[in-house]
Amino acid sequence: FEYFEMSNNGEAVAVDEINIANMDFIRELFLPRFEYLVATLNPDDPEKDIYMQIINRCRPIDKYKDQVPEHIWNELKRCEPKEGWHYWFCTFDDNPSMTEERKNELLTSLLPETREYQTKILGIRTVGTGLVCPITKDNIITEEEAKKYQFQSFSCGIDTSYSSESPDTFSMIFTGFTKCGKIIVVEEEDYNNKDKSVPSSPSDMAIKIDEFFNRCCRKWGITKSMFIDNADSGTISEVQKYAREHARSYYPVGSWKKLEIIDRVNLTNGWIKNKNYLIVDTCKGLIREHNVWVWDSKTNKPQDGNDHDMNACQYAW
């Protein structure tokens, strides 16, 4: 389980399983009502407000820093740290009452394909079961390494979201295709309307798309290919209008979705396994989604969430 504390010495509040508590109640606690707070939680949906507003702002003290798994470190780094807020990642080994017999019983009580096994045994923050397109360090390269390849073409994919109620992102991906048959994701840029007093509109994003696309073309290579989520006719129209009015060489079109999602997943996993799918390490949003995009245990389909960079990448190739 996960554990955090924040203190100034004085009256204390303890919250068990804070991840399933009402967030309005938790926010009330953060008013000047106490001087010391501790809480425990089991891993849960990484997009929950409790993570983005509180847990990810905590950091482990040096003594226990090495106990935090890399996948949790990547989650914590999504937010700026708050001084005095501390974090621990605990396992069965940290429970002094846990015998080896009892531990083995728990480890074998759940099937690996269940969400409960993913969260309570492996300690992965997730809402589903099993990663859809997991990558390894072998699939992540530096920008310098990417530039050593000879590219034959490039493409830009864009997945849109204007919701101010969710953490869904407006994702732009620029992808290169090498002469030796590799797909390399070289650039990404994400935006989100959540908590914005003035949310971005399609006309606003048309400018940002133009800036991103032209910057990538100057840096990596010229292309006319730009594929925007075909369900968002408003953004497509605005970008087409902007391209006409500013004499741009690209022509945005709707993404091609006739390839079924399972086929897209199988293709991606095949390329990943053979190291023909690479990601530049600055594309942190896409890398994160590869490590949290899971199968929905209720529908047996990939989770509808944590997949906007993934979708933009698929539109590009």
ZASEPA-343239 format. One record per residue (C-alpha): residue number from 1; residue in one letter; x, y, z. Coordinates in pm, whole numbers, plus 32768, in hexadecimal, padded with zeros to 4 digits. Each point is the difference from the previous one (the first is absolute). Layout:
BEGIN
NUM;A;X;Y;Z
...
***
This chain:
BEGIN
1;F;8000;8000;8000
2;E;805D;816D;7FEA
3;Y;8025;80EC;8123
4;F;803F;8171;8028
5;E;801A;8102;8112
6;M;800F;8178;8028
7;S;804C;80A5;814C
8;N;8044;813A;80C4
9;N;7FEA;7F50;8154
10;G;7EBB;8017;80C2
11;E;7EA1;7F72;7FDB
12;A;7FEC;7ED6;7F17
13;V;7F0C;7F6D;7F03
14;A;801E;7E9F;7F76
15;V;7F4A;7F8A;7EC6
16;D;7FFA;7E93;7F98
17;E;7FC6;7FA7;7E90
18;I;8004;816E;7F9B
19;N;7FE7;7F9D;7E91
20;I;7E92;7F9E;802D
21;A;7FA3;8127;80DE
22;N;7F22;811C;7F8A
23;M;80E2;810D;7F6F
24;D;7F29;811D;8080
25;F;802F;7F74;815E
26;I;8178;7FE0;7FCB
27;R;8018;8165;7F82
28;E;7F4A;8072;8138
29;L;810B;7F57;80D0
30;F;8109;80D3;7F55
31;L;7F6B;813E;808D
32;P;80A8;8073;8147
33;R;7F6C;7EE2;80CD
34;F;8138;7F3D;8064
35;E;8179;800E;800D
36;Y;8053;7E96;7FAC
37;L;7F5E;7F12;7F07
38;V;8050;7E98;7FA7
39;A;7F4C;7F27;7F05
40;T;8014;7EAA;7F5E
41;L;7F7F;7F8F;7EAF
42;N;8010;7EDD;7F11
43;P;805E;804E;7E96
44;D;7ED5;8076;7F34
45;D;7FA9;80BC;7EC0
46;P;8130;80E4;7FC2
47;E;7F1D;8114;7F7D
48;K;7F3C;8025;8145
49;D;8007;815A;809C
50;I;809E;7F73;813D
51;Y;813C;7FB4;7F3C
52;M;8016;813B;7F30
53;Q;7FA5;80EC;811E
54;I;80AC;7F59;8128
55;I;80BF;7EB7;7FE6
56;N;80DA;8058;7ED3
57;R;8073;813B;80B1
58;C;80A6;7F2D;8110
59;R;8165;7F7E;7FF1
60;P;80B2;7EE7;80BB
61;I;810F;8054;80FC
62;D;815D;7F95;7F95
63;K;8005;7ECD;80E4
64;Y;7EDB;7F5F;7F47
65;K;802B;8094;7EA5
66;D;8087;7EBC;7F6A
67;Q;7EC6;7F42;8066
68;V;7F23;80C8;7F12
69;P;7FC9;7F41;7EB5
70;E;8050;80B3;7EBD
71;H;7E94;7FFE;7F90
72;I;7F9C;80B7;813F
73;W;8122;80F6;7FDE
74;N;7F7F;8056;7EA4
75;E;7EAB;804A;8097
76;L;808C;80D8;811A
77;K;80C8;80CE;7F06
78;R;7EBF;806B;7F54
79;C;7FD6;8107;8112
80;E;80E1;80FC;80A8
81;P;8065;7F93;8160
82;K;7F77;80A8;8137
83;E;80FA;8040;8115
84;G;7FBD;7F30;8136
85;W;7F20;7F04;7F4E
86;H;809A;7EA3;8013
87;Y;7FB7;7EBA;7F4E
88;W;8046;7E8F;8041
89;F;7FC7;7ED1;7F23
90;C;7FC4;7ED0;80DC
91;T;7FF9;7E8D;7FAF
92;F;7FB2;7EC0;80C0
93;D;8169;8006;807A
94;D;7FB7;8142;80BE
95;N;7EF1;7F56;80CF
96;P;80A3;7F6F;813C
97;S;7ED5;7F1A;8040
98;M;8010;7F63;7EA4
99;T;8088;7E9D;800B
100;E;8093;7F5B;7ECC
101;E;7EDF;7F09;8000
102;R;7EFD;8116;8008
103;K;80BB;80C7;7EF6
104;N;800F;7ED5;7F14
105;E;7E8E;7FC4;803A
106;L;7FAE;8166;7F98
107;L;80EA;7FF9;7ED5
108;T;7F53;7ECB;7F74
109;S;7E9B;805D;805C
110;L;7FC4;80E5;7ED6
111;L;8026;7FB9;7E8D
112;P;810A;80D8;7F54
113;E;7F03;807A;7EFC
114;T;7F1E;80A3;8104
115;R;8000;816F;805E
116;E;8025;7FA2;816F
117;Y;8145;7F4A;7FB2
118;Q;8082;812C;7F3B
119;T;7FB5;80F6;8118
120;K;8020;7F43;8148
121;I;8116;7F0C;7FA3
122;L;80CC;80BA;7EFC
123;G;7FAD;815C;8084
124;I;7FA8;808E;7EA9
125;R;7F10;8126;7FEC
126;T;7EFD;7F8E;7F06
127;V;7E8B;7FD6;7FC0
128;G;801F;7ECD;7F23
129;T;80BF;7EBB;7FDD
130;G;814C;7FDF;7F51
131;L;80B2;80FD;7F26
132;V;7F86;8017;7E98
133;C;8147;8069;7F5C
134;P;811A;7FE8;8100
135;I;8156;8080;7F9C
136;T;815B;7FCB;8090
137;K;8134;80DB;8018
138;D;806D;7F69;7EB3
139;N;7EE5;80BF;7F56
140;I;806B;8152;808C
141;I;811D;80C1;7F5C
142;T;8099;815A;8016
143;E;7FD0;8112;7F00
144;E;816C;7FDA;7F9A
145;E;7FCB;7E8D;7FBF
146;A;7EC7;8048;7F33
147;K;80BB;80F5;7F21
148;K;80F4;7EEF;7F9A
149;Y;7EED;7F52;7F3C
150;Q;7FAE;8054;7E96
151;F;7E94;8068;7FEB
152;Q;7F37;7FD4;7EC3
153;S;7EC0;80AC;8074
154;F;7F4B;80A2;8125
155;S;7E9A;801C;8076
156;C;7F3E;80C2;8109
157;G;7EDE;7F6C;80C5
158;I;7F13;80C7;80DF
159;D;7F01;7F82;80FC
160;T;7F19;8109;808C
161;S;7F54;8040;814D
162;Y;7F6C;8148;807B
163;S;7F6B;7F7D;8144
164;S;802D;80E0;812F
165;E;7F7C;7EEE;80E6
166;S;8100;7EEF;7FBB
167;P;817A;7FD7;7FE4
168;D;7FDE;7F96;7E91
169;T;8106;80AB;7F2A
170;F;8009;80A4;7EAB
171;S;8129;7F3C;7F75
172;M;80E5;8048;7ED9
173;I;80FF;7EFE;7F8B
174;F;810B;8022;7EF0
175;T;8081;7EB4;7F7F
176;G;811B;7F9F;7F14
177;F;801B;7ECB;7F26
178;T;8162;7F89;7FB7
179;K;8091;7F60;7ECB
180;C;804C;7EC9;80CF
181;G;7E91;7FD4;805A
182;K;7FE3;8096;815A
183;I;7EF6;80E6;8090
184;I;809B;810A;80E1
185;V;7F27;80F2;80C8
186;V;80DA;8137;800E
187;E;7F24;8116;8090
188;E;7EC4;802B;80CE
189;E;7F38;811D;8094
190;D;7ED3;7FE6;80E8
191;Y;7EFB;80F8;8079
192;N;7EE5;7FE3;80FA
193;N;7ED5;80E0;804E
194;K;7FCA;7F7E;8160
195;D;7FF2;8117;8103
196;K;803E;810F;7EF7
197;S;7F38;813F;8036
198;V;7FFD;8038;7E86
199;P;7FFF;7EAD;7F4F
200;S;80A9;7FDF;7EAD
201;S;7F19;7FE7;7ED1
202;P;8038;7F63;7EA6
203;S;806D;8152;7F76
204;D;8101;8020;811A
205;M;8083;7EA3;7FC1
206;A;8020;803F;7E8A
207;I;8115;80F9;8053
208;K;80AC;7F0E;80EE
209;I;7FEA;7EE7;7EFF
210;D;809C;80E0;7EF8
211;E;811D;8061;80EA
212;F;8042;7E98;8066
213;F;7FF2;7F79;7E9D
214;N;80E6;8105;7F69
215;R;80F8;7FE8;811F
216;C;8017;7E87;7FCF
217;C;8027;8022;7E86
218;R;811E;80F6;8029
219;K;80A7;7F21;8100
220;W;7FCE;7EA6;7F68
221;G;7F84;8012;7E9A
222;I;7EE7;8084;7F26
223;T;7EB5;7F4E;7FD2
224;K;7E9D;805A;7F99
225;S;7F63;7EE7;80C9
226;M;7F20;806C;8120
227;F;7EEF;7F1C;8085
228;I;7F05;8084;80FF
229;D;7EFF;7F2F;80BB
230;N;7EED;7FD9;7EFB
231;A;7EF4;801C;810F
232;D;805F;816E;8034
233;S;7F8B;80B5;7EC7
234;G;8016;8150;80B3
235;T;8178;7FEC;8039
236;I;803B;7F77;7EA1
237;S;7F3E;8124;7F68
238;E;80B9;8103;80D3
239;V;8156;7F74;7FA3
240;Q;7FA1;7FEE;7E8F
241;K;7F8A;816B;8012
242;Y;8142;806D;80AD
243;A;80D2;7F4B;7EFA
244;R;7F46;80B1;7EE4
245;E;8015;8159;809D
246;H;8173;7FE1;804F
247;A;806A;7F4C;7EC1
248;R;807C;7EC7;80B4
249;S;807A;7ED5;7F38
250;Y;7F56;7EF9;80D9
251;Y;7E9A;7F8E;7FD3
252;P;7F5B;7F6A;8135
253;V;7F14;7ED9;7FD1
254;G;7F39;7F1F;80E5
255;S;80AF;7ED1;808F
256;W;7FCC;7EAF;7F58
257;K;7F5A;7F14;80F9
258;K;7F9F;7ED8;7F2B
259;L;8117;7F34;80A0
260;E;7F5C;7F64;8134
261;I;8090;8057;8154
262;I;806F;7E98;8040
263;D;80C3;8005;7EB9
264;R;80A3;814B;8060
265;V;8063;7F69;814E
266;N;808A;7EC2;7F61
267;L;80C9;80C3;7F00
268;T;8092;80E4;810C
269;N;805E;7EDC;80E2
270;G;80A7;7F4D;7EDE
271;W;80D1;8135;7FB0
272;I;8053;802E;8170
273;K;8078;7E99;8024
274;N;80E4;801C;7ED0
275;K;807F;815A;8068
276;N;7F6A;809C;7EC9
277;Y;7F36;80F2;80D5
278;L;80D2;8103;80B8
279;I;7FAD;8137;80CD
280;V;80E4;8128;8043
281;D;8021;8026;8179
282;T;7F76;8165;7FFF
283;C;7EA8;7F76;7F9D
284;K;7FA6;7FBE;816B
285;G;7E87;8003;7FCE
286;L;8008;7EE4;7F04
287;I;80FA;7F3A;80CF
288;R;7F21;8026;8131
289;E;7ECC;7F87;7F42
290;H;80B8;7EC9;7F8D
291;N;8039;7FB5;8171
292;V;7E99;8041;8078
293;W;7F18;7FB0;7EDA
294;V;7F50;7EBF;8068
295;W;7EF0;7F0D;7F9B
296;D;7EA8;804C;808D
297;S;7F9B;7ECC;80C6
298;K;7E8D;8040;7FC0
299;T;8009;8029;7E85
300;N;813F;7F3F;7FAD
301;K;8065;812A;7F2C
302;P;8115;80FE;8034
303;Q;7FA4;80FF;810B
304;D;7F5B;813E;7F82
305;G;80F9;80EA;80A7
306;N;8175;8034;8021
307;D;8010;7FD5;7E87
308;H;7FFD;8155;7F58
309;D;8171;8000;7FA3
310;M;7FD6;7E94;7F97
311;N;7EDE;8060;7F1B
312;A;80C1;8124;7F6A
313;C;8125;7F17;7FBE
314;Q;7F1C;7F05;7F56
315;Y;7F64;8110;7F27
316;A;815E;8061;7F8F
317;W;806A;7EA5;7F8E
***
